[in-house]
């Protein structure tokens, strides 16, 4: 006799029209203390936060506690949000802050010899049927473990999440020019370490398809030149008006 099939669990998420409202409306509802707002915020942003944390710390890592930390911080600090329309950026910045804190805590644990190596405590537990792919992924996260907290966070936000430079800068609370320098440096270092890692040799062609450092430098130089020219033109126009 076939076993009875258990009834499906249906979780009702209240929120009414708020569930389909834009970020600004949701932010104002959270600031006003509307009861359904936190659940709607969780439903909207938790998948993004979970993905960012997983991509930062690697597959197999338990990030549920960190996801909860992000939202506890969000609920405490949302009252200070000046631009309600920037709610998503605010969530990203809190996630970035949480990532940096956790990375520093892990580094402290290693310094205190609570674990002999990355593999003992923090290495990703990769569920990957292909042994070569599994080893490549572990090796890549080993490379990320060699970055400092801010560089690793910036790398994940830019190259894993695909955020614009301005968004990366805002999330890390640094200037765009500083974000560019950090990303250029970390890209150079990651590329060099990948080249030196045999398990990652087959991934070099894909890495080479990314813009080169020279291209990035040229873009930065061009942007700086354009900004300088624009500023000079504005100054000359001001002088003529005087």
Secondary structure, 3 states (H helix, E strand, C coil): CCCCCCCCCCCCCCCHHHHHCCHHHHHHHHHCCCCCHHHHHHHHHHHHHHHHHHHHHCCCCCCHHHHHHHHHHHHHHHHHCCCHHHHHHHHHHHHHHHHHHHHHHHHHHHHCCCCCCHHHHCCCCCCCCCHHHHHHHHHHHHHHCCCCHHHHHHHHHHHHCCCCHHHHHHHHCCCHHHHHHHHHHHHHHHHHHHHCCHHHHHHHHHHHCCCCHHHHHHHHHHHHHHHHHHHHHHHHHHHHHC
